[in-house]
Amino acid sequence: MTRAAITGWGKCMPPAVLTNADLATFLDTDDAWITQRTGIQQRRISHVLGSELSYVAAKRALACAGLAAKDLDLVVYGSCSSEEVVPNTASAVQYRLGAWNAGAMDVNTACTSFLYGLSTANGLIRAGSVRNALVVGVENISPFMDWDNRGVAVLFGDGCAAVVLQATGDGDDTGLVADKLGCYADSRQILRVRGHGTTYSNREVTYGDTAWDFDGQEIFKRAVHGMGSAAADVLARAGVTPDDVHLCVPHQANLRIIEFVAKRAGIPMERVFLTVRKYGNMSSATVPVALVEALEEGRVAPRSLLLMPAFGAGLTFCAHLVRFGERVTPIDTVDVELPPCDKTALQLVNELRALKKNRSRSAKGLAGPIFPETQAVLAGSTAVA
């Protein structure tokens, strides 16, 4: 049976670090408050677009796999912060790489976008449509963050990582062993970015001037239940137990969520890989960045069995069980870097805050009425008259 094995991996983290102390300069908070509630001490703020982060991560992943861009059949861009809707951002990455023989598609399931993209590429490989695929998990959330909302501003950061998937031969059991995709659509309204989509064109929130809805307690309950149940599902279908899992690489939204999910999955914290303290919640980038760092730190041994659960807005959830191959070190490396950043993370954020305030002033009084169908969407209704 053909499977999709991870043969290359690479990450690209913006250099600008935003600390909890930086956030305290414009929010009513401090390091102790944020750390105690989230486990997050710092996060990255990007000075470049997501496609630039993706290009660097992809070049590193291709070198790791010993593969040329022309050998790719598919580029999957997993993100909820794409640069454009039309055209898709995957095509920008394809263009930068020179992957002229590849198809290109965006996948947006919020924080689960990378893993949903992994399932998509795996399915196309197993179907024979694709042999070599690049799957990117990237977020450039800072430009549409509501920086004056303490409930969300302390949580999120920017980052990117990518993996190369290649079809395995007959009898090779490495690759994606089992996956479970799900969604609590009845709760989609509890995690929403208003102002980011055509629903808000000339209506309640001016397009591009975002406001976040974030029900932390309800999200916590749904996240633990969804990730825990999905993890149990893939373990059962693969015929393995939690003791067989060498390392759990979960979505890094909040340390308490990770601890509860690990307990529910029956995996001790010493076998859970964490990046949440230094990167925060990078949405779809959290799992691939953690995977790359686990490999860099020698936490992934040959033929390791990895469990990767996640959840995101929608409320989507999933879990993926991956058998790694014999090789856990890069075939090659590449000398590619981001352009230098001449500003601090706090300077970048304050510029974004000022831009948002200017937009709000210029658009004041111009928003039109909320139409009935829009009101139904905002309320989370499943039926529109």
Secondary structure, 3 states (H helix, E strand, C coil): CCCEEEEEEEEECCCEEEEHHHHCCCCCCCHHHHHHHHCCCEEEECCCCHHHHHHHHHHHHHHHHCCCHHHCCEEEEECCCCCCCCCCHHHHHHHHHCCCCCEEEEECCHHHHHHHHHHHHHHHHHHCCCCEEEEEEEECCHHHCCCCCHHHHCCECCEEEEEEEEECCCCCCCEEEEEEEEECHHHHHHEEEECCCHHHCCCCCCCCCCEEEECHHHHHHHHHHHHHHHHHHHHHHHCCCHHHCCEECCCCCCHHHHHHHHHHHCCCHHHECCCHHHHCECHHHHHHHHHHHHHHCCCCCCCCEEEEEEEEHHHEEEEEEEECCCCCCCCCCCCCCCCCCCCCHHHHHHHHHHHHHHHHHHHCCCCCCCCHHHHHHHCCCCCCC
